[in-house]
Amino acid sequence: MCGIVGYIGTKKAYPILISGLSRLEYRGYDSAGISTIENDGLSLMKDKGRVKNLSNLDGIDNLEGTIGIAHTRWATHGKPSKENSHPHQDNSKTFSVVHNGIIENYNELRKFLENNGYTFYSQTDTEVIPNLIHYHFSKDDKNDNLKFLRAVKNACLELKGSFAIEVISILYPDNMIVVRQDSPLVIGTCEDEKYLSSDIPAILSYTRDFYLLNDLEFVVLTRNSAKFYDENLNEIKKETQTIEWNASAAEKDGFDDFMLKEIYEQPTAIRETIGAKINLDSKCEFDELGFTKEYLSSINKIYIVACGTAMHAGLSGKNAIEKLCKIPCEVDIASEFRYRDPIIDEKTLCIFISQSGETADTIAALKLSKEKGAKTLAISNVIGSSITREADYSIYTHAGPEIAVASTKAYTSQVVLINILAIYFAEILENSDMESLTKLKQDILDLPKKIEESLDCSDEIKKFAKQIYQEKDVFFLGRGIDETVAREGSLKLKEISYIHSESYAAGELKHGPIALIENGITVISILTNKDLVKKSVSNIQEVITRGAKTLVVTNQEIDRNMFDTVITIPETNCFISPILSIIPLQLLSYYISKEKGLDVDKPRNLAKSVTVE
Ligand code: M6R
């Protein structure tokens, strides 16, 4: 939610800021703005609408400043408007601030500041921050070189909620101060320049060396230094980390949209995620975990907790964990889990899945599980992301940066990684048949090639998309693991094509939803489980009888003449079949969205990383 960028260096800041914002637009795109330090004061250029509009603002070309901050917004407090856009300034225009996150106690702080003579011009929670900084600054009698930092620190310690903040001041033309709590912010560093961003890919073309911040670490940046302080303003040492991602991974590379590029990157993403973890002649390896038989035997329950697509990946992983490890596994939505007082203790292992590693509900659920004594394991795609720093253990998908709001390669990488994790547990526990584990390992190793084959359905899917893009409702059906894919297919369709869709366990149809089936309605079914195929076919038969148009995604022998369109995918082990069966559904959503002329990568109302509750 919201993207922030910063630059301090030797070049003009504004083009770098705008370019960074355009890469972060997937995080929010209802308004944008920048502020730079100019000779005659702080510039402030902002408006509602897309980042590209910034380049047309009067006077933007005249900005000479080499220090600046920038923001692209996903509205939470106050509608998209110029007044509510960031950056925000204090009343005296001494400080400019951009903020990503939510200040939960802003009403209280606003009243306090109003009582102290401050006026507010926006409906945002953020506007309290520069004014609070000003308040503390003006109350501080000491005039030492930490005065600016002290004011920011004192203000931040009064904020409740989540924030990643960048602050510049006309009184300190060579400094920028930044801090984060539960919202992402990274600092890229090279000689004489510092680049700041909500995520790594946006600034990967400038540097591979990053500082990753922990909560409430305050940073004072100059062109050639970065000093880190804890909340008592004791200086702390921090090393840079080198990020291995390739800068071109954050470009479209000739594809029309990031989503399509990311769909086609799945063979590589899966190959990278498997890495060296699977070896047919020896046990699976996770150097980061080092779990023992004694520990795994003591676990009486595994929870997988996540949101959206990551939760769907968790649902498909449940199967492998329960069947291969014989440990009961529950999958929960993070926003529900955190408020339902789940039964957890030191014998529970809680696994949290998050592509970004910054999802507010998932982080909160993780913190709760730790408080209750469970061991926590994070699965993320972003090295150093918040969940990985909170969890006891972390493992990574290696899907590379995922830019499109609709998650594709992160999902399939998560599914493969949970399956490898399940094999790793099962091999340590020694309670599964080794031959089937080896067979599953081989099937996992064969996945990249089979994904390539699955992508061959693209033309057929495009044709089907043309037939149904104007529909108002679509249904997805599946049984067993296919039901989890039905959910994911339905979510993909909703989020980027804005078509209403529902997914159902096929056996539930007769218990209500079949009342919605009428002539011409589209029903999409997934059939990959040979034990359930007959049952599912008879459910599809029921909707055909009521006039439904059908698309079937399958790797089973079925009577193709029964259905309008059949997409055949390669056969594989049932546990990992979602990795192949989701591909036609990802493509279908993509082509419907294109057919409707929508913005595939930045669907309305959505943000890539949901860092607020
Ligand atoms: O970064 P996360 O994996 O924690 O994100 C979770 C969901 O917000 C995310 O999967 C969302 O559902 C996607 N837009 C789905 O395509």
Residues whose N, C-alpha, C, O or C-beta is under 5 A from the ligand:
A	BS01	M6R	C307 G308 T309 A310 I353 S354 Q355 S356 G357 T359 V405 A406 S407 K608 V610
